[in-house]
Amino acid sequence: TKMVFLGVLFDSENLTMSIPPEKIQELRCDLNQWVKKTTAVKRDLQSMLGKMFWVSRVVRYSRPFMGRLLQQLRDMKDLADNKKVPLSSESRKDILWWSTYLREFNGVSLIVNDDDNLQTVEQLIASPFNVYAGDATPWGGGGWFETEYWSQELPSFLKPTDIPVHIKEFWVLVASCWVWGDVWTGTAVYLFCDNDSVCDTITYQKPRDADLGSLLREFLYVVCQKKFSPIIRKIDTKSNILADHISRRHDHDSASKLFDSF
């Protein structure tokens, strides 16, 4: 029931994958030094990224927090291996994320079982899995999980009409992860959203603009900090009726009546 493959231990009984504790400790020690650095040489940066790639085999949502370091390494490609260059402020953010996360990470992650059969609101409610759905309008948002929901107007910085709706949808999802993240710890959670841009950004981790990139990093930060496994799913607007309602009407009585009807 246990097998080591490419340095990762897979456990089919507990549905986990893990890396040796000494590898985690080695990276922790290195990061304790890197958070103090203001300059770096190419050889050292390559070594650090190699260790991060090892850990990212298990921490599947950590890759976006290497992107800025990788960009700095690409910028150094024509330099000598021992030539010192200033660490960019963006690179230092990646280093800080890894340093913060590895203080708590024990080297073990869940192997997620997926189910593609969840399609309608009735199936979502009846599902034995943790299921969340949310929605946003140009002026409001909301999300529900089991018997709980939140519903309110968007904060003022999101209300301008020139802000794309996918940014508002993603913000609602991130806010919901902060609301219920502690409850989801150690579990897989189906996250239903009716916006293609949000679903694609999370699925492929290739944001098409800086705002999506910022929201993706915060989303994955919450995922890693709260230690749950997200399974993002696109849902059509008709099946997303509960979230659609509470994002538009911030009224408890009307929401209760609608929820009671399912």
N, C-alpha and C positions, 0 to 999 in steps of 0.2 A: 504493500500500500504506500510505500515511500520510495522515491527515486530522485537521484541528483542528475539534473540535465543542464549542461552549460553553466555549472556553478550554482544553480538554483535547486533547492530541495522542494519537491512537490509531494504533498500528502493528500491522498485521495480519500482518506477516512474523515479528516477534519476539514477538507476542502481549503487548504492553505498552501501558499508558496512562501519560502523564506530563504534568506541568505545568511551565511555564518556571522555570528555576533562579532567576531574579531574584525570582519570587514567594515561593519558599522562603526565600531570603535575607532578604527584607523581613520575613517573619513571624518568622524567627529573631531579627532585630535587635529587633523589637518585644517578643518574649517575654523577651529579656535584660533589658528594662526592667520588664516586668510581674512577673517573679519577685521583684523588690525592693519592689513596691508593697504597701501595706496598705490603701489606699483607692482608689476609682475613681469616675468620673463616667459617667453613662449613655451619653453620646455616644462616649466612648473605648471603652467596653465593646462597644457596637454595632459600632464599626469593627473591633475585634479579632475579634469573632465572625464578621464578614463575611469576613475573611481566612482564618479557620479553616474556614469552610464551603467556600471555594474549594479548599483543600488536601484536605478530606474527600471531594471528588469522586473523588480518586485513592486516598486512604487510606481504603478503604471501612469499616474497623473503628474509625475514630477518633471517630465521632459520639457514642458513649456518654461520651466524655471532654469533651464540651461541655455535657452535661445540667445540671451543677451551675452552670455559668456562665449558661446560659439561664434557670435558675430565679432566679438573682440578678437578671438583667435584668428578668424578669417582676415581681419584687418592687419594682423601681425605676420601674415604668411611670407612676406618678403624680408622680414627682419632676421637677424642672427638669433640663434636659440637662447643666448644669454643677454640679449639686449633688453634693458628695462624700459617699460612704457607705463604711463599712468593708467590705473584701473578706472574705467569709466564709471560714472554714477549708476548707470543702468546695470553694469556687470556686478557692482557691489550689492545691488538689490537682489540679484540671483544668489549671491553668496550668503546674504543675510537670510533669505528664505530657507536655504538648505541648513544653515546653522540652527535656525529656530526649529525647523521641523524635526531634525535628527535628535534633538534633546529628548523627544518623546517616542520616536519610532523604534519599535522593538525588532524590526527585521522581518515581520510576518505580515502577509496580506491575504485577503480572501480570494478564492477562486469562485467566480460568480457563475451561477446557473441562470440562464436566460430563458424567457418565455415570450414567444412572438404572438401568442394568441390573444393578448389583451388588446381590444379594439374599441369597445363601447363603454359608456359611462357605467352601465350595469355591471360589466365585467370588471371594471376597475374597483368598484365598491365591493364586489363579491370575492375579489382576489385574496388569496392567503398571503400575498406578498405585501411589503410596504409600498404603497402607491400614493403619489402626489400629483396634483395637476394645478396649473396656474394660468393666469392670463393678464394682459394689460390693455388699456385703452389709451388714447392720447392724454387723458387726465387722471386715470385711476388704475388700481391694480388689486389683485388678491390671489390667494391660493388656498387649497384645502388638503388636509391629510387626515384620514380616518374620520373622526367625529369633530375635528377642529378646523377652523378656518380663520384667516385674517382678510380684511377688506378695508381699503382707505384710499383717499386721494393721494396721488403721487407727490413727492416732495417738490418744492418750487423749482429746483434746478433741473427737473425732468419735464416740467410742464410746457416749455416753449414748443411751438408747433414745428420748428425746424429740426427737432431731435427725432431721428427715425424711430419707428415703433419697435424695431427689433432691439434697440438699446433699452427701451422701457420694459420689454418682455424679459430680457436677460436680467435687468435689475430686480424685477419681481422674483425671478427664480433664485437669485443670490440671496435676497432678503429672506425668502422662505427657508433656504438652507441654514441660515443663521437662526431662524425661529425653531426649526425642528431637528437641527443637526445632532444635538445631544441625544435625542430619542432614537436616531438612526444609527448611532455608533455600533459598529460590529455587524451591520446588516447590509444587504443589497436593497436599493431603493429605485423603483421605477419613477422617473420624472417625466411627466407628460406636458408637452408644450406644442402649441399650434403654429409656431413661427419657424420657418425653414432655416433662416440665418442662425438662430440660436442653436437649433438641433445640429446643424452642420458644423458650427464652430466647436461645439463640445465633442462631437463624434470624431472629427478629423483633427482637432486642435490646430487649425490653421486659420486664425482670424484674418479677415480681409481688411481690417482697419485698426487703428490704434485703440479706439474706444472698445471694440469687441475684444481686443487683446487684453486690455486692462480688466474687463469684466471676466474674461476667461481665467485670468490668473487669480482673481479674488474667488471665483467659484471653486477652482481647484485647491486653493488655499484652505477654504472651508472644508472641502471633501477630505483633505489630508489631515487637517487638525481634528476634525470630528470622527475620522476613521470610519467612513461608510463608503460603499461602492455604488456610484450612480449608474443607472441604465437609462439613457435618454431615449425618449420615444416621441415621434411626431404623432399628433392627434388632430383630427379634423375638427373644425369649429362646432359642428353639430354635436359631436360626441363630447365636446368640452363645455357642455351647457352649464355645469355648476360653476366652474371657474369663470366662464364668460359672464354669468349673472352677477357674481360677487365683485367682479372687477368694475362693473358699471353701477350697481346699486349697493351703496354702503348702508344697508338697512338690515338689522338682525332679524326682524320678523319675517320679511320677505325671503331672506336666505333660509331661515328655518323651515318655512313652508315648502320651499323647493327641495331641500335636502330630505325632508320627511317623505316626499313623493317617490323617492327612489328606494 
